[in-house]
Every structure is written in structure tokens, then in C-alpha cells.
Amino acid sequence: MPRIGAIFQPAFPPERLRSAVEAAEAGGVPELWLWEDCFQESAFATAAAALAWSERLRVGIGVSPMPLRNVAVIAMEIATIERMFPGRLLPGVGHGVQRWMAQTGSRVASPLTLMREYAPALRQLLAGDEVTTSGRYVTLDRVRLDWPPAVAPLVYAAGEGPKTLKLTGEVADGTVLTGGTTVDRAAEAVAAIAAGRTAAGREGRNEVVVYLLAAFGGGDADARAKAELTRWNMPEDQRLAAVGDASDVTELAARFFDVGVDAVVLQPTSDEPDLEGFMRHVGEVARLVAG
């Protein structure tokens, strides 16, 4: 079933999170996604807080950078939160912004190799397996979680280029597509992910999540969305945003669902003047999609 979510992006300070969570919960937003951008806010601290401040909201981490976190540590983080809030965490990992990884001394020469080693090890640990592996970047010696989740959550991996997208199909349960992904590019991504999954001999399909910039209402909404895309240095052919009322946003989201995307997660501009109101509007879109 198609899903709608919202993003709390770390352009907003951590003390804004609680009111955003409460507005999302009250407004009927099914999912709230968080980022772990350097050097802003921790993904797992904010995820745990958001889950504690809500009753039904699912919380996605989209994504935590693999080079920055040892796979055993991230498995412990995910398992702990999943056991406290069963079925409500949607964890994701990704390459990380390479400039930021270099700043922390954690940049790797081959991000693809890291993902190929990291995602399967993480999924095995969350399944409760004992894992021994010696790779280029991931080394584990008989590691097993004492408190694995009762049911392992899906592990998402972020992808943009064709090689990474195909690899997410090979090694992850779901794929996160970044903001600026057009409908046509999303269709190409869905095909690449499926090809990777088939090549790995895996049944089923990856869940595909796409981020979509959104600005609700009239007034300066269109100008804010255009300014945000300019700040991202987004190529002209990728400058896509949903602007208008809930029905306008729903219409654009439906185009992504038509090409195989499972969840469209709406991202406010970094200067959104009414973050709580944004969450309420996302709830309206979620109801239209569900209905």
C-alpha cells in the first residue's frame, strides 16, 4: 500500500523535534524520517526520543553513514530501539557525504565495497546470527547480539548512482532515494534495484522510499521551494518540488507510486515557517492517499 511520510531535517535544532513529533502524531502522519547529517544531530538519540513521544508513529533513519559507525555498534543501537518500540523503527544506512567522511577521518576508498560488506553483516546481526567475517572494511569475530530484536526490522540503504542502486537490491531490504529524484529517475531506480536483487538470487522486492521537497499553501511557498533547490545546487532537470495544497501534493506523489515507489516522504524547506503546520498538511496528504 502506498505510504506518505514527513522529514524532520536537522536544519531545525533538536529542541524543535518534540513539537514536530507531536504535530505529526496528532495530524495522522504515518512515518517521520530523520537524517544523520554531519555535524548536526544523532540519528539514534532523536529516533528514540521521537518514538517515546508518540504512540503509533513509525520513525525512519534515512540514513546513518556507514563509514562513521562500526557495524556492531549500529546493530546494537537498532536492536535496542527495536526491542523498546517493536515494529516502529525503519533503519537506514548510506555512504555518507564523502567530504564529511574525510573531515572525520572515516572516508573509505571504496564506498561500494563497504556497503557490500556492511549491509549483509548488519542484517545477519539483527537476525540474531553469530557473524564472523573478514573483509576490506568490516571485520567481526564471532559477534552475536545478546538482545537481538524479536523480529528483525527491514534495513534500508541509500542509493543514487546506478551501481549503488543495483547494490542496494543485492544487499538491503529497502532503498532510499534522495531528494531531487524525478519520477523518470525513480522509475529507472526501481528497475536497477530489481535487477540487483534478481542478480543476487533474492526473491521478493526492495521497498523503495523517495524524498520529495514540499511547500504547502500559496504566498511564498513556490519561491521557498525554488530557493531550496538552488541552495542544493540541483541540476535544472532535477529541480522537482510539490507545491500547493494537499491535493496538489497528492497528485505528484501518485506519479511516484505509479512507477513502483512504495513511500513518498515529504521534506520541508530549511526555512519552513510553520513546521508543525507542515506536519498537519502531510497528514492531510496521507489521508488522501489512503482514501
Residue pairs with C-beta under 8 A, 6 or more apart in sequence:
1 290
2 253
2 254
2 257
2 261
2 262
2 263
2 264
2 289
3 30
3 31
3 262
3 263
3 264
3 286
3 289
4 29
4 30
4 31
4 253
4 263
4 264
4 265
4 266
4 282
4 285
4 286
4 289
5 29
5 30
5 31
5 32
5 33
5 58
5 60
5 209
5 263
5 264
5 265
5 266
5 282
6 24
6 29
6 31
6 32
6 33
6 265
6 266
6 267
6 268
6 278
6 279
6 282
7 32
7 33
7 34
7 35
7 62
7 211
7 265
7 266
7 267
7 268
8 16
8 17
8 20
8 21
8 32
8 33
8 34
8 46
8 50
8 275
9 35
9 37
9 267
9 268
9 270
10 34
10 35
10 37
10 40
10 41
11 270
12 20
12 275
14 41
14 46
16 275
17 46
17 49
17 50
18 49
18 53
19 275
19 276
20 32
20 275
20 276
20 279
21 32
21 49
21 50
21 53
21 54
21 57
22 53
22 54
22 276
23 275
23 276
23 277
23 279
23 280
24 32
24 54
24 57
24 279
24 282
24 283
25 53
25 54
25 55
25 56
25 57
26 280
26 283
27 279
27 280
27 281
27 282
27 283
27 284
28 283
28 286
28 287
29 57
29 279
29 282
29 283
29 286
30 57
30 58
30 286
31 57
31 58
31 59
31 60
31 90
31 263
31 265
32 50
32 57
32 58
32 59
32 60
33 59
33 60
33 61
33 62
33 90
33 209
33 211
33 265
34 41
34 43
34 46
34 47
34 50
34 59
34 60
34 61
34 62
35 41
35 43
35 62
35 63
36 42
36 43
36 61
36 63
36 64
36 65
36 68
37 97
37 100
38 65
38 68
38 96
38 97
38 100
38 103
38 104
39 100
43 61
43 64
44 61
44 64
44 77
44 78
44 81
47 59
47 61
47 81
47 89
48 81
48 84
48 85
50 57
50 59
51 57
51 59
51 81
51 84
51 85
51 88
51 89
52 85
56 88
57 88
58 87
58 88
58 89
58 90
59 85
59 88
59 89
59 90
60 89
60 90
60 91
60 92
60 156
60 209
60 265
61 89
61 90
61 91
61 92
62 90
62 92
62 156
62 158
62 176
62 209
62 211
62 265
63 92
63 93
63 94
63 156
63 157
63 158
63 176
64 74
64 91
64 92
64 93
64 94
65 93
65 94
65 95
65 96
65 97
65 100
65 101
65 106
66 93
66 94
66 95
66 96
66 111
66 114
66 115
66 118
67 95
67 96
67 101
67 104
67 106
67 107
67 108
67 111
67 114
68 96
68 101
68 104
68 106
69 77
71 118
71 121
71 122
71 125
71 138
71 140
72 125
72 140
72 143
74 91
74 93
74 122
75 122
75 125
75 126
75 145
76 145
78 89
78 91
78 122
78 126
78 149
78 153
79 125
79 126
79 145
79 147
79 148
79 149
80 147
81 89
82 89
82 126
82 149
82 152
82 153
83 147
83 149
83 150
86 149
86 150
86 151
87 151
87 153
89 153
90 153
90 154
90 156
90 174
91 153
91 154
91 155
91 156
92 155
92 156
92 157
92 158
92 174
92 176
93 115
93 118
93 119
93 122
93 155
93 156
93 157
93 158
94 157
94 158
94 159
94 176
95 101
95 111
95 114
95 115
95 158
95 164
96 106
96 111
98 107
98 111
101 107
101 108
108 114
108 137
110 136
111 164
112 163
112 164
112 167
113 135
113 136
113 137
114 136
114 137
114 138
115 157
115 164
115 167
115 168
115 171
116 167
116 170
116 171
117 133
117 135
117 136
117 137
117 138
118 137
118 138
119 155
119 157
119 168
119 171
119 172
120 171
121 131
121 133
121 138
121 140
122 155
123 152
123 155
123 171
123 172
123 173
124 131
125 131
125 143
125 144
125 145
125 148
126 145
126 148
126 149
126 152
126 153
126 155
127 148
127 152
128 144
128 145
128 148
128 152
129 144
130 142
130 143
130 144
131 140
131 142
131 143
131 144
132 140
132 141
132 142
132 143
133 139
133 140
154 173
154 174
154 207
155 172
155 173
155 174
156 172
156 173
156 174
156 175
156 176
156 207
156 209
157 167
157 168
157 171
157 172
157 174
157 175
157 176
158 164
158 168
158 175
158 176
158 177
158 178
159 165
159 167
159 168
159 175
159 176
159 177
159 189
159 193
160 177
160 178
162 188
162 192
165 175
165 189
165 192
165 193
165 196
166 192
166 193
166 195
166 196
166 199
167 196
168 174
168 175
168 193
168 196
168 206
169 175
169 192
169 193
169 194
169 195
169 196
169 197
169 198
169 199
169 200
169 202
169 206
170 196
170 197
170 199
170 200
170 202
171 200
172 206
173 206
173 207
174 206
174 207
174 208
174 209
174 262
175 189
175 193
175 206
175 207
175 208
175 209
176 209
176 210
176 211
177 185
177 186
177 189
177 208
177 209
177 210
177 211
177 261
178 211
179 211
179 212
179 213
179 232
179 267
180 213
180 229
180 232
180 234
180 238
180 239
180 240
181 189
181 210
181 211
181 212
181 238
181 240
182 237
182 238
182 240
183 240
183 255
183 256
183 259
185 238
186 208
186 210
186 256
186 259
186 260
186 261
187 259
187 260
189 208
190 208
190 259
190 260
190 261
193 205
193 206
193 208
194 205
194 206
197 204
197 205
197 206
207 262
207 263
208 260
208 261
208 262
208 263
209 261
209 262
209 263
209 264
209 265
210 256
210 261
210 263
210 264
210 265
211 265
211 267
212 240
212 241
212 242
212 252
212 253
212 256
212 264
212 265
212 266
212 267
213 225
213 228
213 229
213 240
213 241
213 242
213 266
213 267
213 269
214 225
214 241
214 242
214 243
214 249
214 266
214 267
214 268
214 278
214 281
214 282
215 221
215 222
215 224
215 225
215 241
215 242
215 243
215 268
215 269
215 272
216 243
216 244
216 245
216 246
216 249
216 277
216 278
216 281
217 244
217 245
218 244
221 243
221 244
222 243
224 269
224 271
224 272
225 241
225 243
225 269
226 239
226 241
227 269
227 271
228 241
228 269
228 270
228 271
229 239
229 241
231 270
242 248
242 249
242 252
242 253
242 266
243 249
246 281
246 284
246 285
246 288
247 288
249 266
249 281
249 285
250 285
250 288
250 289
253 264
253 266
253 285
253 289
254 289
256 264
257 264
257 289
266 278
266 282
266 285
268 275
268 278
272 278
